Amino acid sequence: MLLVATFAAYWPSLSAGFIWDDDDYVTNNVAIRSSSGLVSIWTKPGTTVQYYPMVFTTFWLEYRMWNLNPAGYHATNILLHALCALLFSLVLRQLGVPGAVLSAFAFALHPVCVESVAWVTERKNVLSTVFYLSSALVFLKTYDLEDVFREAVSIPLLLCHRNFSLHVLRIRVEETRRPEEKRRWRSKGWTVEERRLLEVVDQRLFQDPSDWRDLLPEGLESFTTIDLASSMGIGRDLAQKAAYCLREAGVIEQAGKRGRSLLYRLASTP
């Protein structure tokens, strides 16, 4: 839906032509027309009006697909902007911000983005945002709170016990490593000599079912582990572990089947 809404909003730009600086960036840019131009884009800064090698590489590729037809260049900008909106929603969801999907739609459709999307030269904005948000998502994924299910699956009977609590810490550590003199089987070739705690980045206390329920994405009513994996941005294996833990904690209950997959819903009295 996010992709459809973005293309619907920016559909008129597909019939627009090249404007302003587009001649320097695309229409009169000799570098994107020759095979050797790609090397020059990266190795000779004066080849293009500004040294944005990744941006001009996309123009170089597009010239081979649709020559100087502006519709193709506009379509790429729209697609990149839609990808930005999707990544934005995933980053917000990873941070636990409520209304992540609604915020993504606002980002995708807000008029302030029109110049960056509808103007071919501003490819640098949408392209850099894709890399920026992707990097943020990868960084946040390093500290996935959902990974607690990998450990909790080993203690299912404790999750619903009234005297049980689990304190999860996200920490940043510094490691000192040295190469192994003799590499062992299944070894990566390095030995950790010292590990030092630098910072407690975040912490979360699980004391009752409502704390576990907060890990579920908004809007889930009835779902399979495939749905859970998709909405949480995790693998199917981890989603199965999460469903098992949440069921044992009394947060969700089995509601039947969808095909061959078990169907779950929120428990009436979590």
C-alpha positions in Angstrom: 0.0 0.0 0.0 2.9 2.4 0.8 4.4 1.8 -2.6 1.0 2.3 -4.4 0.3 5.5 -2.4 3.7 6.9 -3.2 3.4 6.2 -6.9 -0.1 7.6 -7.0 1.0 10.9 -5.4 3.9 11.4 -7.7 2.4 9.9 -10.9 2.1 13.4 -12.5 5.9 13.8 -12.4 6.3 10.9 -14.8 5.0 13.2 -17.6 7.4 16.0 -16.6 10.6 16.7 -18.5 14.1 17.7 -17.5 14.5 21.1 -15.8 17.1 23.5 -14.4 20.3 21.6 -13.5 19.2 18.4 -15.2 21.2 19.4 -18.3 24.5 19.4 -16.4 23.6 16.2 -14.6 21.9 14.2 -17.4 21.1 15.6 -20.8 24.4 17.3 -21.5 26.5 14.9 -19.4 29.0 13.2 -21.7 30.2 10.9 -19.0 27.0 8.9 -18.7 27.0 8.2 -22.5 30.2 6.3 -22.9 31.4 3.0 -21.4 34.6 4.6 -20.1 32.6 7.4 -18.5 31.8 5.1 -15.6 35.4 4.8 -14.6 35.9 8.6 -15.0 32.9 9.3 -12.8 34.7 7.5 -9.9 38.3 8.3 -10.6 38.3 11.8 -12.1 36.4 14.3 -9.9 36.2 17.0 -12.6 34.3 14.7 -14.9 30.9 15.7 -13.5 29.6 19.0 -12.2 29.8 17.6 -8.7 31.6 14.6 -7.3 28.6 12.3 -6.5 29.9 9.0 -8.1 27.0 6.9 -6.8 24.4 9.3 -8.1 26.0 9.6 -11.6 26.5 5.8 -11.7 22.7 5.5 -11.4 22.3 8.0 -14.3 24.9 6.0 -16.3 22.9 2.8 -15.8 19.6 4.5 -16.6 21.0 6.0 -19.8 21.5 2.5 -21.1 18.0 1.5 -20.2 15.9 4.4 -21.4 18.4 6.9 -23.0 17.1 10.4 -22.3 13.5 9.6 -21.7 12.7 11.6 -18.5 9.9 9.3 -17.4 12.4 6.6 -16.5 14.5 8.9 -14.4 11.4 10.2 -12.6 10.2 6.7 -12.0 13.5 5.8 -10.3 13.3 8.7 -8.0 9.7 7.7 -7.0 10.8 4.1 -6.4 13.7 5.3 -4.2 11.4 7.6 -2.3 9.0 4.8 -1.6 11.9 2.6 -0.4 12.9 5.4 1.9 9.4 5.5 3.4 9.4 1.7 3.9 12.8 1.9 5.6 11.6 4.8 7.7 8.7 2.7 9.0 11.1 -0.2 9.8 13.4 2.1 11.7 10.6 3.5 13.7 9.2 0.1 14.4 12.6 -1.1 15.5 12.8 1.9 17.9 9.3 1.0 19.3 7.8 4.3 18.1 4.0 4.0 18.0 2.3 4.7 14.7 5.3 3.7 12.6 3.2 2.9 9.5 1.2 6.2 9.7 4.5 8.1 10.1 5.8 6.4 7.0 2.8 7.4 5.0 3.2 11.0 6.2 6.8 10.9 5.1 6.0 9.5 1.7 3.2 11.9 0.9 4.3 15.2 2.6 4.8 18.1 0.2 8.2 19.0 1.6 9.6 16.0 -0.3 8.3 17.0 -3.7 11.5 18.8 -4.8 13.7 15.8 -4.0 11.4 13.3 -5.7 10.1 15.2 -8.8 13.4 16.8 -9.7 15.8 14.4 -11.4 18.9 16.3 -10.2 17.9 15.8 -6.6 18.5 12.0 -6.9 21.3 12.6 -4.4 18.7 13.3 -1.7 16.6 10.2 -2.1 19.5 7.9 -2.8 21.5 9.1 0.2 18.4 8.7 2.4 18.1 5.1 1.3 21.7 4.4 2.5 21.2 6.4 5.6 18.1 4.6 6.7 19.5 1.2 5.7 22.6 1.9 7.9 20.4 2.9 10.8 18.3 -0.2 10.4 21.3 -2.5 10.3 22.7 -0.7 13.4 19.4 -1.1 15.3 19.1 -4.7 14.2 22.4 -5.3 16.0 20.5 -4.7 19.2 17.3 -6.5 18.5 15.2 -6.9 21.7 13.3 -9.7 20.0 16.5 -11.8 20.4 15.4 -12.3 24.0 13.1 -15.1 22.6 16.2 -17.1 21.6 17.0 -17.5 25.3 13.5 -17.4 26.8 12.5 -20.5 24.7 14.7 -22.5 27.1 12.6 -21.5 30.2 9.0 -21.6 29.0 7.5 -22.7 32.3 9.0 -19.7 34.1 7.5 -17.1 31.8 4.1 -17.2 33.4 5.3 -17.6 37.0 4.3 -14.6 39.2 7.7 -14.5 40.9 9.7 -14.6 37.7 11.3 -11.4 36.2 13.8 -11.0 33.5 16.1 -8.0 33.2 17.5 -7.6 29.7 20.5 -5.3 29.1 21.8 -3.9 25.8 25.5 -3.2 26.3 28.4 -1.9 24.3 31.7 -3.6 24.9 35.2 -3.3 23.7 37.2 -6.4 22.8 40.9 -7.0 22.5 41.7 -9.8 20.1 44.9 -11.4 18.8 45.4 -13.8 15.9 45.6 -17.4 16.8 49.0 -19.0 16.4 47.4 -22.3 15.3 43.9 -22.1 13.9 41.5 -24.5 15.4 38.5 -26.3 13.8 35.5 -23.9 13.5 37.6 -21.1 14.8 37.6 -17.6 13.1 41.3 -17.2 13.6 41.1 -14.8 16.5 41.2 -15.2 20.3 39.5 -12.7 22.6 42.0 -11.7 25.2 39.9 -9.1 27.0 36.3 -7.8 26.9 35.5 -4.6 28.7 32.0 -3.0 29.3 31.8 0.5 27.9 28.2 1.4 28.3 24.7 0.1 29.1 22.8 1.3 26.0 19.3 0.2 27.1 17.5 -2.0 29.5 14.2 -3.7 29.7 12.4 -5.5 32.6 10.0 -8.3 31.9 7.8 -8.9 35.0 4.3 -9.8 33.8 2.5 -10.7 30.5 1.9 -7.1 29.5 5.7 -6.6 29.3 5.9 -9.4 26.8 2.8 -8.2 25.0 4.6 -4.9 24.3 6.9 -6.7 21.9 4.1 -7.5 19.5 3.6 -5.0 16.7 0.4 -2.9 16.6 -2.6 -4.1 14.7 -2.0 -7.9 15.0 -5.3 -9.6 15.7 -5.1 -13.1 14.3 -1.8 -14.2 12.8 0.5 -17.1 11.9 4.2 -17.2 12.6 4.7 -16.1 8.9 2.7 -12.9 9.7 4.6 -12.4 12.9 8.0 -12.7 11.2 6.9 -10.2 8.5 5.5 -7.6 10.9 8.4 -7.8 13.3 11.1 -8.0 10.6 12.6 -11.2 11.9 13.2 -14.7 10.6 10.6 -17.4 10.6 12.7 -19.5 13.1 12.8 -16.7 15.6 9.1 -15.9 15.0 8.2 -19.5 15.9 10.3 -19.2 19.1 8.5 -15.9 19.9 5.0 -17.4 19.4 5.9 -20.3 21.6 7.2 -18.0 24.4 4.2 -15.6 24.1 1.8 -18.5 24.3 3.5 -19.9 27.4 3.5 -16.5 29.0 -0.3 -16.2 28.4 0.0 -13.4 26.0 -1.4 -15.2 22.9 -3.5 -18.3 22.4 -4.1 -20.7 19.5 -7.2 -19.8 17.5 -7.2 -22.5 14.9 -5.3 -23.0 11.6 -4.8 -21.2 8.4 -3.8 -23.8 5.9 -1.1 -25.9 7.6 0.0 -23.0 9.9 -1.2 -22.5 13.4 -3.3 -19.3 13.9 -2.8 -17.2 17.0 -4.7 -14.3 18.6 -4.2 -12.2 21.6 -5.3 -13.9 24.8 -8.5 -12.5 26.3 -6.9 -12.2 29.8 -3.1 -11.7 29.2 
